[in-house]
Amino acid sequence: MTDETAGNVSSRTALGAAKRDVAPPAQAAPYGGGNLFAESLKDAVLVAIVTAALGFFFLGLRTEIGVGTLEMSTRWGLLISAVGVVFTGRLILNLMVFKSAQPLASRLPSISLPGDALGTIGRAAGPVLLVVALALPFLLLEFAGSRSRQFIDLSILILTYIMLGWGLNIVVGLAGLLDLGYVAFYAVGAYSFALLAEYFDLGFWICLPLAGILSAFWGILLGFPVLRLRGDYLAIVTLAFGEIIRVVLLNWYEFTNGPDGISGIPKPSLFGLEFTRGEGGFADVFGLEFSSLHRFIWLYYIILALALLTNFVTHRLRRLPIGRAWEALREDEIACRSLGINTRNTKLTAFAIGAMFGGFAGSFFATRQGFISPESFTFIESALILAIVVLGGLGSQIGVVVASVVMIGGIEMLRNLDFLKEIFGPTFEPTHYRMLIFGLAMVFIMVWKPRGLITSRVPSAALKERKRIGADMVSQGEGH
Amino acid sequence: MEYFLQQLINGLTLGSIYGLIAIGYTMVYGIIGMINFAHGDIFMVGAFIALMVILALGLTASAGLAFMLLALFIVLVVAMVFTSVWGWTVERLAYRPLRGSFRLAPLITAIGMSIVLQNFVQVSQGARVKPLQPIISGGVKLSEGDGGNSIVVQLSYMQMIIIVTTVVLMAGFSLLIAKTTLGRAQRACEQDQKMAALLGVNVDRTISLTFIMGAALASVAGLMFLLYYGVIDFYIGFLAGVKAFTAAVLGGIGSLPGAMLGGLLIGLIETFWSGYFTVEYKDVAAFSILAIVLIFLPSGLLGRPDVEKV
């Protein structure tokens, strides 16, 4: 049963080494009319049986806490409808796509662009995006009306993740060190600022560089024990590091206020001008009418500037010896060492610089929220940032932007699923399905494009002319 | 001394559960070299299925011994079968299409699958914790010496069941890997998938069976966890998964005895740290030990250092 269902799809999608030489069955022997239907039906029945087995306990039964003990109720209707939906869907897909001699996809016009055009678009996209980003708050004020505050807030959130993605891209994309605990530096940055503000009464602009320096220091501290580790050993130690930081923040009650978090974190000022109502505030000095939106717009420009700084520094570093050493390290550590590159310092700088940008983003997060607690720095954040970097295409700067907009924007858009209530009835709670859909999207995008959404790279060093190469030419995140 | 022995028993029990989950990680890693992040959530799914079978059978502490043994056996088998279907499906949907692709892609789908499983269970079964009345209670007192300085240690039946089951399963699976055709095929795929395929091993099926075996063991761990702690929710998979993965890496990922050893060590470290120092920092202790061990033995306790050819 497993082989029956497996063989047909995997011949289309999987690129397993052992399978590569075998011609897909659809080409070798196209299914005839009646045969096609019989095959599709058989396959759909098998898939339906698997669905029934999967859903039997989770959809068919439900446990609720009753009087003194758990009570179980049945909902066979839900199970049967789920199986029915899967069966019909699979049958249609089989007939149209998977087993058809002429899959639907091949009948659609191809929309892939030639490499040159993509390069031109890529070059043009940068400045255009930059202009859009600079004008965005005013565009939103103009067109979004009453919801502009919500959209500006969302843009700030997306930019924060773009910045984090770019920071992690230095570690994973350039240096090839798989870091599953990046959120630790985000936390260090946020708590550095919050604690400095609380104990020493310092403002955002003094704390920002301090938080960056402290995070970089923690990056080096993490870097030392993992110098000799590779691959998944590196992954688990970085993950453990992230968890250690979170557990310490959670339990060091006297210092960090534990799970209650720190509130009243100061807001950033504009050269000493506070965004407050009344005398001496931003609106007062510039003769504007006070609006709380001013502060949001200011926050937007701060994070935009920070993100652009991250991108700029990364771009410049890639041309410096250190950046080239990172990429050489990613490709082949042994060759690196034989050529006299100091791999220890190369790895430590990658960790430190990646961590520094994480720290900047962390202090920005603290000042934006005004309140932080260890709950904001769980492993799922690390996973999300890594997913953004990988889904965008490792090592691709613009890929991070695309992936952040898709993922973070998508998560937020999924909050507005209230219209589903009209279809499924008032008891249906759409927000619960948000993360479920998000996880499924993550799986589908990755299966669809394993190398990320942006599949070409520009090498930092080239012999004669610099041209774009396929992403599979670049070794990625093997974590040496 | 008394306290020490008691903590030792508790630690071994916890370590057995971690070890059972860690075997799933280590087997999958050995054969396709990826971290199956969803494995912890497969464990959680197994615990939920076990809970529902127990409720359906109406198994309570008042049941007779014969019925209880029979019922527990049924629960075990049903949980293993249905959890295996989940393990197989996860592999089929999220990992097989990416076989031969680059390393980080299946890692991301694994994280995605973990999110999907957690939220699917949360949506379908509710976010609240599911308590279960203790079914197996009582135990034996082991004592030595007499009068004022006798040593009394409690060993509950539940702990005995957990430790014995783990030992039996470990022995069974080691035999399976060492002696059977399937085990040989698994070891062949571990060494060289292409060559194994050329020699007539069905690589895809072997990998699927590995996932099924891992999921079955995880469901046993889920059942043990449920009976031992008496409360589960949709989130238990994450921490247990991370701990078990830590255990697998500590023992040397890819090595079956290593996974068991790592599991026991993590269980013991956690229990002793909570017993003698602070319960809050037990995770920090476990993770720190991991980091320290890896500094000196970069491929874990029993892992083979891979020789790199240039």
Interface residues (C-beta under 8 A of the other chain):
Chain A: T2 D3 T5 A6 V9 S10 T13 A14 L15 G16 A17 A18 K19 R20 V50 A53 L54 F56 F57 F58 L59 L61 R62 T63 E64 I65 T69 L70 M72 V172 L178 P225 V226 R228 L229 R230 G231 D232 Y233 A235 I236 V237 L239 A240 F241 E243 I244 V247 V248 L250 N251 I334 A335 F379 I380 A383 L386 A387 V390 L391 L394 H432 Y433 M435 L436 F438 G439 L440 A441 M442 V443 M446 V447 P450 R451 D472 Q476 G477 E478
Chain B: Y29 I35 F48 I49 L51 M52 V53 L55 A56 F82 V85 W86 W88 T89 R92 L93 A94 R96 P97 L98 R99 G100 S101 F102 R103 L104 A105 L107 I108 T109 I111 G112 M113 S114 I115 V116 Q118 N119 F120 V121 Q122 V123 S124 Q125 G126 R128 K130 P131 L132 Q133 Q193 K194 A196 A197 L198 N202 V203 D204 R205 S208 F238 V242 F245 T246 V249 I253 T278 E280 Y281 D283 V284 F287 S288 L290 A291 I292 L294 I295 P298 S299 G300 E308 V310
